[in-house]
Amino acid sequence: MKPAPVLLVHGIRSSCSMWRTVQERLDVLGVPNKAIDLPGHGSRRGEQFTIEAARQAIEDGMASLDGRGVAVGLSLGGFLSLNWAARTRHPPLAVLAASCSVRPRGLPLLGYLGAAHLFARLPDEGKAVNDAVARLVLGAEAAADLNADVAFEVMVPALRAMAAVDPLADLAQIDVPVWLANATWDHFRVEEQTFLRAARCGRLVRIPHAGHIITAHQPEVFARLVQRLALVAAR
């Protein structure tokens, strides 16, 4: 059986380049795939980021695939994939929402906003700190993919926009299979059981020995997880 095509949606301030290693593995596994840039990121830097524009980017990306596909998003991309899937007139076959099992609100969101404002005041917008931490945590190659075209300027508007997103309400509206993929070292999984209960057709997958950027720590495991869901969706 041929796997369903998948659309890859990146995290905040990154771009489609973060999927490079995963895409290489998906190609080997025979999974058709496409990675997009969200507004304000990558090839679309300078565009205004809004939730509506992000949903349209996912809609356009999915429409470019050969028929209906699987939406695969990490962190911001996961939240947005759920938000899109709950509203589109052309539902995906399934959704894989990774590293996004916590509601984007309250003290955590305020903390990220505070950090974003702080970095925005630095001469390089925090690039040196970001690059150093990424190399330390992810390794040089994965850090290079993640930071190929980092859009620091989108952090504040994107985080502010995310305050209006309710992933639990989105999950309750999605009729297709939703797999929640969380790394065991990731703080973004603290509400995973709540998210799982909210999903109509949900499944929780934990990926060991990985942090928030699962695609960097465990690209092979992540690619095979995507393949499994793409095969399930193709049935």
One Martini backbone bead per residue (centre of mass of N, CA, C, O) as a GRO file, in nm:
protein
  235
    1MET     BB    1   0.096   0.036   0.022
    2LYS     BB    2   0.048   0.370  -0.023
    3PRO     BB    3   0.123   0.644   0.115
    4ALA     BB    4   0.028   0.923   0.228
    5PRO     BB    5   0.056   1.239   0.206
    6VAL     BB    6   0.266   1.501   0.350
    7LEU     BB    7   0.251   1.786   0.571
    8LEU     BB    8   0.499   2.020   0.679
    9VAL     BB    9   0.507   2.200   1.000
   10HIS     BB   10   0.667   2.433   1.158
   11GLY     BB   11   0.816   2.621   1.385
   12ILE     BB   12   0.904   2.880   1.551
   13ARG     BB   13   1.126   3.085   1.354
   14SER     BB   14   1.149   2.890   1.143
   15SER     BB   15   1.150   2.637   0.880
   16CYS     BB   16   1.153   2.400   0.634
   17SER     BB   17   1.453   2.315   0.706
   18MET     BB   18   1.390   2.138   0.967
   19TRP     BB   19   1.301   1.877   0.768
   20ARG     BB   20   1.537   1.752   0.608
   21THR     BB   21   1.601   1.481   0.754
   22VAL     BB   22   1.315   1.368   0.745
   23GLN     BB   23   1.280   1.380   0.436
   24GLU     BB   24   1.500   1.181   0.365
   25ARG     BB   25   1.355   0.942   0.509
   26LEU     BB   26   1.084   0.956   0.361
   27ASP     BB   27   1.198   0.898   0.082
   28VAL     BB   28   1.302   0.613   0.154
   29LEU     BB   29   1.000   0.523   0.257
   30GLY     BB   30   0.784   0.644   0.040
   31VAL     BB   31   0.691   0.942   0.138
   32PRO     BB   32   0.510   1.184   0.053
   33ASN     BB   33   0.638   1.532   0.061
   34LYS     BB   34   0.584   1.862   0.227
   35ALA     BB   35   0.729   2.181   0.294
   36ILE     BB   36   0.646   2.475   0.470
   37ASP     BB   37   0.591   2.822   0.497
   38LEU     BB   38   0.516   3.053   0.713
   39PRO     BB   39   0.421   3.338   0.799
   40GLY     BB   40   0.726   3.510   0.870
   41HIS     BB   41   0.886   3.269   0.729
   42GLY     BB   42   1.145   3.230   0.553
   43SER     BB   43   1.022   3.297   0.240
   44ARG     BB   44   0.799   3.482   0.436
   45ARG     BB   45   0.948   3.708   0.521
   46GLY     BB   46   0.755   4.004   0.618
   47GLU     BB   47   0.508   3.876   0.678
   48GLN     BB   48   0.218   3.858   0.830
   49PHE     BB   49   0.122   3.718   1.133
   50THR     BB   50  -0.154   3.491   1.132
   51ILE     BB   51  -0.383   3.257   1.179
   52GLU     BB   52  -0.525   3.282   0.906
   53ALA     BB   53  -0.266   3.271   0.730
   54ALA     BB   54  -0.173   2.994   0.832
   55ARG     BB   55  -0.416   2.835   0.740
   56GLN     BB   56  -0.379   2.903   0.438
   57ALA     BB   57  -0.103   2.770   0.405
   58ILE     BB   58  -0.208   2.486   0.466
   59GLU     BB   59  -0.425   2.473   0.255
   60ASP     BB   60  -0.236   2.513   0.011
   61GLY     BB   61  -0.047   2.276   0.071
   62MET     BB   62  -0.264   2.052   0.058
   63ALA     BB   63  -0.367   2.119  -0.234
   64SER     BB   64  -0.077   2.038  -0.367
   65LEU     BB   65  -0.149   1.769  -0.322
   66ASP     BB   66  -0.239   1.437  -0.397
   67GLY     BB   67  -0.476   1.501  -0.243
   68ARG     BB   68  -0.529   1.388   0.047
   69GLY     BB   69  -0.370   1.434   0.370
   70VAL     BB   70  -0.113   1.476   0.612
   71ALA     BB   71  -0.075   1.653   0.905
   72VAL     BB   72   0.252   1.786   1.012
   73GLY     BB   73   0.334   1.913   1.339
   74LEU     BB   74   0.557   2.140   1.524
   75SER     BB   75   0.442   2.298   1.766
   76LEU     BB   76   0.324   2.546   1.610
   77GLY     BB   77   0.247   2.346   1.378
   78GLY     BB   78   0.057   2.178   1.555
   79PHE     BB   79  -0.146   2.387   1.643
   80LEU     BB   80  -0.219   2.478   1.347
   81SER     BB   81  -0.315   2.204   1.240
   82LEU     BB   82  -0.553   2.184   1.432
   83ASN     BB   83  -0.688   2.455   1.362
   84TRP     BB   84  -0.732   2.383   1.065
   85ALA     BB   85  -0.881   2.102   1.086
   86ALA     BB   86  -1.135   2.236   1.241
   87ARG     BB   87  -1.208   2.432   0.958
   88THR     BB   88  -1.192   2.286   0.713
   89ARG     BB   89  -1.342   2.171   0.400
   90HIS     BB   90  -1.064   1.982   0.372
   91PRO     BB   91  -0.994   1.724   0.521
   92PRO     BB   92  -0.780   1.533   0.650
   93LEU     BB   93  -0.675   1.211   0.717
   94ALA     BB   94  -0.464   1.335   0.929
   95VAL     BB   95  -0.291   1.404   1.251
   96LEU     BB   96   0.037   1.531   1.356
   97ALA     BB   97   0.102   1.637   1.693
   98ALA     BB   98   0.395   1.792   1.798
   99SER     BB   99   0.496   1.948   2.074
  100CYS     BB  100   0.159   2.038   2.178
  101SER     BB  101   0.060   1.954   2.503
  102VAL     BB  102  -0.020   2.276   2.554
  103ARG     BB  103  -0.152   2.559   2.650
  104PRO     BB  104  -0.135   2.892   2.501
  105ARG     BB  105  -0.112   3.013   2.820
  106GLY     BB  106  -0.038   3.212   3.060
  107LEU     BB  107   0.265   3.192   3.206
  108PRO     BB  108   0.418   3.058   2.972
  109LEU     BB  109   0.348   3.275   2.760
  110LEU     BB  110   0.458   3.517   2.917
  111GLY     BB  111   0.748   3.413   2.930
  112TYR     BB  112   0.799   3.406   2.622
  113LEU     BB  113   0.734   3.703   2.572
  114GLY     BB  114   0.952   3.819   2.754
  115ALA     BB  115   1.191   3.690   2.603
  116ALA     BB  116   1.130   3.815   2.325
  117HIS     BB  117   1.160   4.109   2.414
  118LEU     BB  118   1.450   4.087   2.511
  119PHE     BB  119   1.582   3.989   2.242
  120ALA     BB  120   1.480   4.235   2.067
  121ARG     BB  121   1.699   4.436   2.213
  122LEU     BB  122   1.915   4.308   2.074
  123PRO     BB  123   2.128   4.350   1.815
  124ASP     BB  124   2.071   4.022   1.719
  125GLU     BB  125   1.804   3.908   1.862
  126GLY     BB  126   1.967   3.642   1.986
  127LYS     BB  127   2.140   3.467   1.788
  128ALA     BB  128   2.389   3.375   1.950
  129VAL     BB  129   2.236   3.227   2.170
  130ASN     BB  130   2.066   3.041   1.995
  131ASP     BB  131   2.300   2.897   1.844
  132ALA     BB  132   2.449   2.787   2.092
  133VAL     BB  133   2.217   2.619   2.212
  134ALA     BB  134   2.155   2.446   1.963
  135ARG     BB  135   2.434   2.309   1.943
  136LEU     BB  136   2.428   2.185   2.229
  137VAL     BB  137   2.146   2.026   2.204
  138LEU     BB  138   2.151   1.924   1.875
  139GLY     BB  139   2.377   2.008   1.708
  140ALA     BB  140   2.513   2.127   1.423
  141GLU     BB  141   2.325   2.016   1.198
  142ALA     BB  142   2.045   2.067   1.329
  143ALA     BB  143   2.094   2.368   1.386
  144ALA     BB  144   2.123   2.453   1.090
  145ASP     BB  145   1.835   2.375   1.004
  146LEU     BB  146   1.679   2.544   1.219
  147ASN     BB  147   1.876   2.824   1.152
  148ALA     BB  148   1.879   2.911   0.846
  149ASP     BB  149   1.602   3.121   0.891
  150VAL     BB  150   1.564   3.311   1.139
  151ALA     BB  151   1.259   3.468   1.284
  152PHE     BB  152   1.264   3.680   1.536
  153GLU     BB  153   1.036   3.897   1.460
  154VAL     BB  154   0.786   3.677   1.501
  155MET     BB  155   0.751   3.607   1.798
  156VAL     BB  156   0.555   3.814   1.919
  157PRO     BB  157   0.312   3.796   1.719
  158ALA     BB  158   0.276   3.488   1.746
  159LEU     BB  159   0.227   3.468   2.051
  160ARG     BB  160  -0.014   3.656   2.059
  161ALA     BB  161  -0.192   3.492   1.863
  162MET     BB  162  -0.194   3.218   2.036
  163ALA     BB  163  -0.391   3.316   2.267
  164ALA     BB  164  -0.655   3.239   2.072
  165VAL     BB  165  -0.584   2.942   2.102
  166ASP     BB  166  -0.781   2.619   2.122
  167PRO     BB  167  -0.690   2.294   2.117
  168LEU     BB  168  -0.929   2.152   2.257
  169ALA     BB  169  -1.150   2.257   2.068
  170ASP     BB  170  -1.021   2.149   1.811
  171LEU     BB  171  -1.017   1.847   1.879
  172ALA     BB  172  -1.338   1.827   1.909
  173GLN     BB  173  -1.367   1.883   1.573
  174ILE     BB  174  -1.202   1.627   1.494
  175ASP     BB  175  -1.263   1.325   1.287
  176VAL     BB  176  -0.978   1.247   1.265
  177PRO     BB  177  -0.689   1.122   1.319
  178VAL     BB  178  -0.493   1.186   1.624
  179TRP     BB  179  -0.149   1.234   1.685
  180LEU     BB  180   0.038   1.249   1.983
  181ALA     BB  181   0.372   1.376   1.994
  182ASN     BB  182   0.609   1.304   2.262
  183ALA     BB  183   0.869   1.388   2.447
  184THR     BB  184   1.014   1.296   2.750
  185TRP     BB  185   1.182   1.595   2.769
  186ASP     BB  186   0.911   1.761   2.738
  187HIS     BB  187   0.721   2.040   2.856
  188PHE     BB  188   0.485   2.014   2.620
  189ARG     BB  189   0.332   1.747   2.789
  190VAL     BB  190   0.160   1.821   3.057
  191GLU     BB  191  -0.139   1.786   2.879
  192GLU     BB  192  -0.177   1.511   2.725
  193GLN     BB  193  -0.432   1.384   2.859
  194THR     BB  194  -0.622   1.615   2.794
  195PHE     BB  195  -0.585   1.599   2.489
  196LEU     BB  196  -0.673   1.306   2.452
  197ARG     BB  197  -0.965   1.348   2.562
  198ALA     BB  198  -1.045   1.567   2.337
  199ALA     BB  199  -1.019   1.355   2.134
  200ARG     BB  200  -1.199   1.159   1.919
  201CYS     BB  201  -0.923   1.027   1.757
  202GLY     BB  202  -0.685   0.933   1.968
  203ARG     BB  203  -0.315   0.933   2.012
  204LEU     BB  204  -0.036   0.838   2.214
  205VAL     BB  205   0.313   0.932   2.162
  206ARG     BB  206   0.626   0.832   2.288
  207ILE     BB  207   0.959   0.978   2.274
  208PRO     BB  208   1.260   0.884   2.345
  209HIS     BB  209   1.539   1.066   2.380
  210ALA     BB  210   1.387   1.362   2.377
  211GLY     BB  211   1.294   1.674   2.288
  212HIS     BB  212   1.118   1.919   2.148
  213ILE     BB  213   1.306   1.854   1.892
  214ILE     BB  214   1.253   1.563   1.754
  215THR     BB  215   1.378   1.593   1.462
  216ALA     BB  216   1.674   1.607   1.588
  217HIS     BB  217   1.693   1.361   1.792
  218GLN     BB  218   1.458   1.165   1.614
  219PRO     BB  219   1.429   1.129   1.289
  220GLU     BB  220   1.375   0.826   1.243
  221VAL     BB  221   1.137   0.789   1.434
  222PHE     BB  222   0.961   1.010   1.315
  223ALA     BB  223   0.943   0.906   1.025
  224ARG     BB  224   0.809   0.632   1.103
  225LEU     BB  225   0.560   0.759   1.227
  226VAL     BB  226   0.462   0.897   0.973
  227GLN     BB  227   0.438   0.643   0.805
  228ARG     BB  228   0.225   0.499   0.976
  229LEU     BB  229   0.005   0.716   0.940
  230ALA     BB  230   0.005   0.717   0.627
  231LEU     BB  231  -0.096   0.421   0.610
  232VAL     BB  232  -0.354   0.450   0.772
  233ALA     BB  233  -0.476   0.682   0.589
  234ALA     BB  234  -0.477   0.497   0.314
  235ARG     BB  235  -0.716   0.284   0.386
   0.00000   0.00000   0.00000
